[in-house]
């Protein structure tokens, strides 16, 4: 059996990603060590200040991080994450998260994720660290 492509790995994960579907997070692109996803901020996603709840921005960034670090077809889980919110997401915004692998050695990786709105304005910066397990996302 041939090794799955990066696109097949991403599609397999997305097919099982109940949370992404529930929140309307769409997978735009996945490459080795890279992923891009987006979601529209709906009124149900607003906090008490009428802006996008930070936890949902974190979820978009974390989900995109997961696709980038699992793109090697090795199950990878977060070991730590941090986020800096720099601008609010507004109801009706389309937020895009772009994850880029910064370092991968052995089982451990570091990924930076930028979250922007439809105007290209920076909303948040997220850094995630991952550890690969022995399992594959798509068994070969």
N, C-alpha and C positions, 0 to 999 in steps of 0.2 A: 504494500500500500504506500502510495506517495505521500510525502509530508504535506499537510494542508498549507494553503497560501495564507498570508496575513489577512486577506479579505475574508477567507473562509473562517478563520479563527474569530474575527470580529463579528461576522454574521452569526456564528454559533452562540457567542456570548449574548448578542443582542436578542436573539430568539428566546433566550431564557431570562432576560433582564426585566422582570415584572415591574420593578420600581421605575426604570427608565420609561417604559410604556405608560405607566400610570401618570407620571408627571409630564408626559409629552416630550421627553428628551429624545432627540433624533440623532442617529449616528450618521455623520456626513462623510467622514474619511478615516481610514486607519492604514497606517504604514508601520514598518518595523520601528518601535520606539516612539510612535507618534499617533495621536488621535485628535479628531475634531468633532464636537457635538454641539447641538444648540437646543434651546427651549424658549417658548414664548411665555412671558410673565403674565399670568392670568390674575384676575381680581382675587381669586381664592388663595393666591400666593402672597398677598399683601399682609404686612404686619400691622400693628397698632398705629404706625406712623404713615400708613398708606403707601409704603414702598415695599419692594420685594424682600421677603424674609431672608435674612442672612443664611439660615440653615438650608434654604433651597438653592442659594448661590453656591454654598459649600457642596451640596449634593451634586449639582451639575459639574463642578470642578472635580470632585471625587470620582464621579462616574467616568469622566473623560480620562482621568488618571488611570483608572482600572483598565480601560481598553488599551492605553499605551503600554502599560507594564505587563499586560497579558499577551501582547502582540507577538511575543517570542514563542507562543504556544506552550509556555510553562505557567501553570497556575501560580499567580503572584498575588499576595495580599499586602495591604498597607501595614506598615509598622509604626508610622507616625505621619501626621499631616498638620499643616498650619496654613492659615489664610490671613491675608490683609485685605480688608475692604477699603477701597479708595473712593468710590462713588456709589450712590444708590442705584439700584435697578428700579425702573418705573413700570407700572402696569402698562402692558402693551409692548414693552421692549422685547426684542428678540436677543437673548443673551447667547453668545457663542463662547465655548471653552476650547482652547487649543493646548494640548499637552505635548511636551517635548522631553524625551529622555536626555538627561544631562550626564548620567554616569551609570554604567552597569558593569559590575565586576563580580564574578562568581554568582551567588544567589541574590545579591543586594543591588538595588537601583535607586536613583534619585531622579525625580521628574518635576519640571516646572510647568504650571498651567496658568495661562492668562485668560481671564474672562472679560469680554468686551460686549458692548451693545451694538445695535445695528448701525450706529454712526462710527463705530471703531473706537469709541471712548472706553478707556480702561475702567472696569468695575471692581475687579479683584485680582490679586496675585496669590497663588496657591502653590505650596511645595509639598510633595508627597514622597515618602521613602517606602520602598517595597522589599519584600523577601519572597523569592520563588520557592515553591514546594516541589515535590517530586512528580506530582501529577501533571498531565497535559490537559489543556483546554479542550482540544480535539484529539482524542486518542489515535495514535498511528499504529 
